[in-house]
Every structure is written in structure tokens, then in C-alpha cells.
Amino acid sequence: MSASNNLTYNDFATPSYASNVANAARQLVAALFAVKPRPAVVVADEVVSQRQIEASSSWLNRLANDCERHSPNLSAELRYMASRG
């Protein structure tokens, strides 16, 4: 038994909605896979100062206090994140 492929590809001169969607999907996939991963080493610009750590911890604690009444579990998670620094 021979396997034959009866599928053909027709490239029409006038673009249709389906061809536009297919072209957009191809471009999206190409853009997603074209991104290069970030290096694993820490760059000197990405070092966080102690003041920034304290400010973010303070902000997380204030946010936890605001949502204590309606969402105690979220409040506990926010306090945990603030304590990690």
C-alpha cells in the first residue's frame, strides 16, 4: 500500500483573512523564539541597595495591613515576602 500525499498549498495573489492570521502567527512565533536568554551572571547595574530593599519591605507591609480584613491569607503571604527582603 503506498502512502500518497494529496495536500497542496495554494498561494493566492490576493491576501485573505486566513492568510493574514497565518502570517501574524508565523511572525509571533518567530518573535518569541528570536529572544535571547539573559546571562546568568549578575551585572553590577542590577545590584539592589539596602534602601531599596527597606522601601519595598515597607511597601509590602503597608499593603498587607490594607488587605488584612478582606484577605488574611494574602496578607500573610505579603508579610512573608516582606520578611525575606
Residue frames as a rotation matrix with the C-alpha (Angstrom) as fourth column:
MET 1
0.583 0.813 0.000 0.00
0.813 -0.583 0.000 0.00
0.000 0.000 -1.000 0.00
SER 2
-0.462 -0.779 0.424 1.53
0.771 -0.589 -0.241 3.30
0.438 0.216 0.873 -0.99
ALA 3
0.157 0.433 -0.888 1.11
0.790 -0.595 -0.150 6.44
-0.593 -0.678 -0.435 1.03
SER 4
-0.383 -0.242 0.891 0.44
0.798 -0.574 0.187 9.44
0.466 0.783 0.413 -1.14
ASN 5
-0.506 0.138 -0.851 0.03
0.541 -0.718 -0.438 13.00
-0.671 -0.682 0.289 -0.04
ASN 6
-0.108 0.578 0.809 -2.86
0.954 -0.167 0.247 14.77
0.278 0.799 -0.534 -1.74
LEU 7
0.562 0.285 -0.777 -2.42
0.600 -0.787 0.144 18.01
-0.570 -0.547 -0.613 0.19
THR 8
-0.080 -0.565 0.821 -1.38
0.894 -0.405 -0.192 21.02
0.441 0.719 0.538 -1.85
TYR 9
-0.161 -0.059 -0.985 -0.55
0.641 -0.765 -0.059 24.56
-0.751 -0.641 0.161 -0.91
ASN 10
0.229 0.315 0.921 -2.16
0.907 -0.412 -0.085 27.34
0.353 0.855 -0.380 -2.92
ASP 11
-0.485 -0.424 -0.765 -0.61
0.630 -0.776 0.031 30.80
-0.606 -0.467 0.643 -2.72
PHE 12
0.404 0.740 0.537 -3.18
0.915 -0.327 -0.238 33.29
-0.001 0.588 -0.809 -3.92
ALA 13
-0.448 -0.594 0.668 -2.24
0.650 -0.730 -0.213 36.75
0.614 0.339 0.713 -5.12
THR 14
-0.005 0.511 0.860 -4.92
-0.383 -0.795 0.470 38.49
0.924 -0.327 0.199 -3.05
PRO 15
-0.921 -0.383 -0.075 -4.43
-0.071 0.352 -0.933 38.16
0.383 -0.854 -0.351 0.71
SER 16
0.124 0.977 -0.176 -7.35
0.077 0.167 0.983 36.80
0.989 -0.135 -0.055 2.66
TYR 17
0.544 0.164 0.823 -8.22
-0.750 -0.344 0.565 36.93
0.375 -0.925 -0.064 6.33
ALA 18
0.983 -0.149 0.111 -6.87
0.083 0.884 0.460 33.42
-0.167 -0.442 0.881 6.91
SER 19
0.401 -0.892 0.208 -3.56
0.716 0.164 -0.678 34.19
0.571 0.421 0.705 5.23
ASN 20
0.131 -0.313 0.941 -3.22
-0.357 -0.900 -0.250 37.38
0.925 -0.303 -0.230 7.30
VAL 21
0.776 0.199 0.599 -3.86
-0.630 0.200 0.750 35.44
0.030 -0.959 0.280 10.51
ALA 22
0.873 -0.487 0.027 -1.39
0.488 0.873 -0.021 32.73
-0.013 0.031 0.999 9.47
ASN 23
0.192 -0.823 0.535 1.24
0.408 -0.429 -0.806 35.35
0.893 0.373 0.253 8.64
ALA 24
0.301 -0.025 0.953 0.70
-0.695 -0.691 0.201 37.06
0.654 -0.723 -0.225 12.00
ALA 25
0.954 0.067 0.293 1.01
-0.255 0.695 0.673 33.73
-0.159 -0.716 0.679 13.81
ARG 26
0.614 -0.785 0.080 4.28
0.702 0.496 -0.511 32.94
0.362 0.370 0.856 11.99
GLN 27
0.046 -0.599 0.799 5.67
-0.015 -0.800 -0.599 36.35
0.999 0.016 -0.046 12.91
LEU 28
0.610 0.238 0.756 4.62
-0.728 -0.210 0.653 35.89
0.314 -0.948 0.045 16.55
VAL 29
0.958 -0.277 0.070 6.33
0.233 0.898 0.374 32.51
-0.166 -0.342 0.925 16.78
ALA 30
0.329 -0.882 0.338 9.44
0.659 -0.042 -0.751 33.91
0.676 0.470 0.567 15.13
ALA 31
0.134 -0.248 0.959 9.50
-0.427 -0.888 -0.170 36.82
0.894 -0.387 -0.225 17.58
LEU 32
0.857 0.240 0.457 9.03
-0.512 0.289 0.809 34.53
0.062 -0.927 0.370 20.57
PHE 33
0.830 -0.541 0.137 11.89
0.502 0.831 0.240 32.26
-0.244 -0.130 0.961 19.63
ALA 34
0.408 -0.698 0.589 14.19
0.449 -0.408 -0.795 35.08
0.795 0.589 0.147 18.48
VAL 35
0.733 -0.107 0.671 14.62
-0.547 -0.679 0.490 36.45
0.403 -0.727 -0.556 22.02
LYS 36
-0.091 -0.853 -0.514 17.98
0.010 0.515 -0.857 35.56
0.996 -0.083 -0.038 23.51
PRO 37
0.646 0.340 -0.684 18.09
0.630 0.267 0.729 34.47
0.431 -0.902 -0.042 27.15
ARG 38
0.776 -0.351 0.524 19.54
-0.510 -0.838 0.193 36.80
0.372 -0.417 -0.829 29.74
PRO 39
-0.164 -0.906 -0.391 23.00
-0.226 0.421 -0.879 35.98
0.960 -0.055 -0.274 31.05
ALA 40
0.523 0.381 -0.763 23.15
0.521 0.566 0.639 34.08
0.675 -0.731 0.098 34.32
VAL 41
-0.466 -0.770 -0.436 25.78
0.845 -0.242 -0.476 36.34
0.261 -0.590 0.764 35.86
VAL 42
0.535 0.618 -0.576 24.76
0.777 -0.628 0.047 39.33
-0.332 -0.473 -0.816 37.95
VAL 43
-0.003 -0.465 0.886 25.53
0.678 -0.652 -0.340 42.63
0.735 0.600 0.317 36.32
ALA 44
-0.775 -0.417 -0.474 26.66
0.630 -0.469 -0.619 45.49
0.035 -0.779 0.626 38.56
ASP 45
-0.796 0.522 0.306 23.68
-0.391 -0.830 0.397 47.62
0.461 0.196 0.865 37.46
GLU 46
0.060 0.902 -0.428 21.25
-0.133 0.432 0.892 45.06
0.989 0.003 0.146 38.88
VAL 47
-0.651 -0.335 -0.682 22.53
0.607 0.310 -0.732 45.21
0.456 -0.890 0.002 42.44
VAL 48
0.388 0.875 0.289 19.78
0.357 -0.432 0.828 46.35
0.850 -0.218 -0.480 44.79
SER 49
-0.563 -0.607 0.561 20.69
-0.231 -0.536 -0.812 48.80
0.794 -0.587 0.161 47.53
GLN 50
-0.799 0.219 -0.560 19.69
0.594 0.431 -0.680 48.35
0.093 -0.876 -0.474 51.17
ARG 51
-0.768 0.529 -0.360 17.46
-0.320 -0.805 -0.500 51.42
-0.555 -0.269 0.787 50.92
GLN 52
-0.433 0.613 -0.661 15.50
-0.800 0.076 0.595 49.87
0.415 0.787 0.457 48.04
ILE 53
-0.603 0.172 -0.779 15.09
0.276 0.961 -0.001 46.63
0.748 -0.216 -0.627 49.99
GLU 54
-0.838 0.273 -0.473 13.79
0.438 -0.179 -0.881 48.51
-0.325 -0.945 0.030 53.04
ALA 55
-0.662 0.614 -0.430 11.42
-0.670 -0.742 -0.029 50.58
-0.337 0.269 0.902 50.91
SER 56
-0.393 0.532 -0.750 9.97
-0.540 0.527 0.656 47.53
0.744 0.663 0.080 49.21
SER 57
-0.698 0.129 -0.705 9.60
0.547 0.731 -0.408 45.70
0.462 -0.670 -0.581 52.54
SER 58
-0.840 0.392 -0.375 7.82
0.044 -0.640 -0.767 48.71
-0.541 -0.661 0.521 53.99
TRP 59
-0.531 0.653 -0.540 5.52
-0.845 -0.360 0.396 48.91
0.064 0.666 0.743 50.98
LEU 60
-0.477 0.337 -0.812 4.67
-0.070 0.906 0.417 45.20
0.876 0.256 -0.409 51.23
ASN 61
-0.801 0.175 -0.572 3.88
0.598 0.247 -0.762 45.57
0.008 -0.953 -0.303 54.94
ARG 62
-0.729 0.575 -0.372 1.59
-0.420 -0.805 -0.420 48.54
-0.540 -0.150 0.828 54.26
LEU 63
-0.431 0.553 -0.713 -0.13
-0.749 0.221 0.624 46.57
0.503 0.803 0.319 51.52
ALA 64
-0.645 0.148 -0.749 -0.55
0.354 0.927 -0.122 43.62
0.677 -0.344 -0.651 53.92
ASN 65
-0.858 0.337 -0.388 -2.14
0.277 -0.333 -0.902 45.90
-0.433 -0.881 0.192 56.51
ASP 66
-0.612 0.639 -0.465 -4.58
-0.764 -0.630 0.139 47.25
-0.204 0.441 0.874 53.90
CYS 67
-0.141 0.571 -0.808 -5.83
-0.673 0.544 0.502 43.81
0.726 0.615 0.307 52.87
GLU 68
-0.949 -0.288 0.129 -5.87
-0.279 0.570 -0.773 42.20
0.149 -0.769 -0.622 56.33
ARG 69
-0.443 0.848 0.293 -9.65
-0.576 -0.019 -0.817 42.40
-0.687 -0.530 0.497 56.78
HIS 70
0.497 0.754 -0.429 -10.77
-0.800 0.207 -0.563 41.01
-0.336 0.623 0.706 53.41
SER 71
0.777 -0.280 -0.565 -7.94
-0.179 0.761 -0.623 38.60
0.604 0.585 0.541 52.65
PRO 72
0.725 -0.496 0.478 -5.92
-0.587 -0.080 0.806 37.38
-0.362 -0.865 -0.348 55.62
ASN 73
0.623 -0.519 0.585 -4.11
0.526 0.832 0.177 34.70
-0.578 0.197 0.791 53.61
LEU 74
0.572 -0.397 0.717 -2.87
0.587 -0.412 -0.697 37.26
0.573 0.820 -0.002 51.09
SER 75
0.775 -0.255 0.578 -1.82
-0.498 -0.810 0.310 39.49
0.389 -0.528 -0.755 53.96
ALA 76
0.710 -0.524 0.471 0.23
-0.159 0.531 0.832 36.67
-0.686 -0.666 0.294 55.46
GLU 77
0.536 -0.511 0.672 1.90
0.831 0.460 -0.313 35.98
-0.149 0.726 0.671 52.10
LEU 78
0.650 -0.274 0.709 2.77
0.170 -0.856 -0.487 39.65
0.741 0.437 -0.510 51.67
ARG 79
0.778 -0.376 0.504 4.30
-0.624 -0.363 0.692 39.79
-0.077 -0.852 -0.517 55.16
TYR 80
0.647 -0.550 0.527 6.31
0.332 0.826 0.455 36.66
-0.686 -0.119 0.718 54.38
MET 81
0.520 -0.450 0.726 7.66
0.784 -0.086 -0.615 38.24
0.339 0.889 0.308 51.20
ALA 82
0.721 -0.238 0.650 8.49
-0.290 -0.957 -0.029 41.44
0.629 -0.168 -0.759 53.08
SER 83
0.788 -0.435 0.437 10.41
-0.411 0.158 0.898 39.46
-0.459 -0.887 -0.054 55.71
ARG 84
0.649 -0.557 0.518 12.55
0.681 0.729 -0.069 37.72
-0.339 0.398 0.852 53.08
GLY 85
0.166 -0.600 -0.782 13.97
-0.071 -0.799 0.597 41.03
-0.984 -0.044 -0.175 51.93
